[in-house]
Each structure stands twice: as C-alpha cells, then as structure tokens.
Amino acid sequence: MLGELIGEFHGQNTGRRVVAVGDGHVTIETSIRITGSYFGTAVNGFGTYDAEPRPDGTVYGEGQGVDMTADGQSVTWHGNGLGHLTENGGTSFRGALFFSTAAPQLERLNGVVGLFEFDTDADERITGKLYEWK
C-alpha cells in the first residue's frame, strides 16, 4: 500500500554517456543533481542511473546516489524503475529506492522502501515525489 509522502525533489540531468552497445541494444548512463527533502530534512544530492531502452518502448533503469544534509550527514540510495519517453521530449519513471544512512535525522529511511515518481522535461529538468511503501 502506498504510504506517507517521504519527500519531493527537483533537479537537473547533468550529463549522459553511452556505456554499452551490442546486439541491438544500448545502455545510457545519466548523471543527476537534485535538491529536496526526506521527512522534512533538506538535502542536496547527486547520482547516476543506467537506462536500457526496450523494443516495446519502455526503458528499464538502475541507479545509485548520495544525498547530503546541510550539516554534512549523508544517505545513500540504490534503486530501479521502469519508464518511457514522453510526448514533450522528456521521460517518466516509476520505481523503488532502498536507503542506507547513519544520520540520526534520516535513520528512519533505513527501514523504508521508497516508491518514486520522477519525470524530466525536454530541458532535462527533474521533478519527483517519493512515498513510503507500507
């Protein structure tokens, strides 16, 4: 069941590169920079994800990153999701994130599966929401 809103995020895709090709498929790595919050604690972060377009028009992605609080505490995340290209030239992804942190104000994330909705527009701007999966 979809639970509480964990946070909202905004950011930018900052770079792309092809990391693998072969047998009719490609893997594209995208770097991101975000700002947002977890349970009201503000963070700035960055990460990368690898995306593999599929023949049916969907895109499978896996990523990882780190987010930092203003006082230097961090939370790392790993995740995966499924998306598609949008009519406006962006992407739309839905998936799950898994967290690890020693930061007291973020330690609740250690027991959470976060379900995300992240979208980009044609200018590579990111908007997203993250919910707790109960």
N, C-alpha and C positions, 0 to 999 in steps of 0.2 A: 504494500500500500504506500502511496506517495504521502510523505510526511511533511514536516516543517520546512519552510524556506531557510536554507543554510546561508545563502548569500546571493548577491548579484555582482556581476563583473562586466567591465568594459575594457577594451584594449585594441590592439593592432597586430596584424600579421606583420612581421618584420623581415622575413626572408624566406626563400624557397630554394630547394635544390633537388635534383634527381639523384636518388641513392641506389637505385637498381632498375635494370630493364632486362627483359628477356621473355621469350615465349609469348609475346603479345601482351605483356603487362608491364606496368611501371609502378615504382614506389617513389612517392614525392615526400620529402621532409619539409615541414613548415615550422618556422620559429615564431613564437608569440610573446607579447609583453602585455600584462594585464594589471588592472587595479580593481579592488573590490573589498569584500569583507566576508569573514566567516563568523556567524553568530554575533555580528556587530563589531568584531575586531578587524580594523582596516589592515589590508595587506597590499603589497606590490609584488609582482612576480613575473617569472618568465618560464618558458618551457618549449618543448618541441613535440611534434607528432608526425608519424609516418602515415600517409594515406595511400590506399591502393584502390584505384577505380576498378569497378567490376563490369562485366559485359552487360548486366541488367540495368546499368545506370546508377547503381548505388556506389558508395565509397566507404570502405572499411578503414578505420583509423585506430592507432595505438599511440599513446603519448606519455610523457612524464615531465615533471617540472618541480619548481620550488617557489613558494610564496613566503615573503618576509613581513614581519610586523615592524612598526616604527622603531621599536627598541631592539631590533635585530634577531628576534626569535623566528624560527622557520618551521614550515610544514612542507613535506614533500608529498607528491601525488603521482599515482600511476593510473592510467585509465584506458578504456577503449570504447568505441562507439561506431555507429552507422549513420551515414549521411547521404546527401545528394546535392547536386548543383541546383541553384535556384534560377528562376527566370531573370532576376535582377543582376546576375553575374556573380553572385556570392555562393556560399554553401550553408547548409543547415545540418547540424549533427545532434544526435541524441545518444546518450550512453551513460557509463558509470565510472566514478572515480573512487580510489582507495587511498587512504591517507596514513602518514606516519609523522608524529611530532613529539617533542619533549617539552614544548612550550606550555606552561600552565594555562594560559588563556585560550589555547587551542586544543588541549588534550582530549576534549570530547570528540574530536574528529577521528581519533584512533579507533573508535568502535562504530564508525558510520560508513555505510555505503552511500555515496552521493550520486544521485541521478541528475544529469545535466541536460540543458537545452542551450546549445551555443550556435550562434548564427554569425555569418560575416556578410558584408555587403560588397558591392563591386569595388569599393575603395579600400578593402581589406580591414575595415573596422569590425571589431568583435563586440557582441553583446551576449550575455548569458545569465542564466539562473541555475542555481544548484539546490536540490531538495534532498532531504534525508529519506532513505528508503526504510520504512518500518517493517 
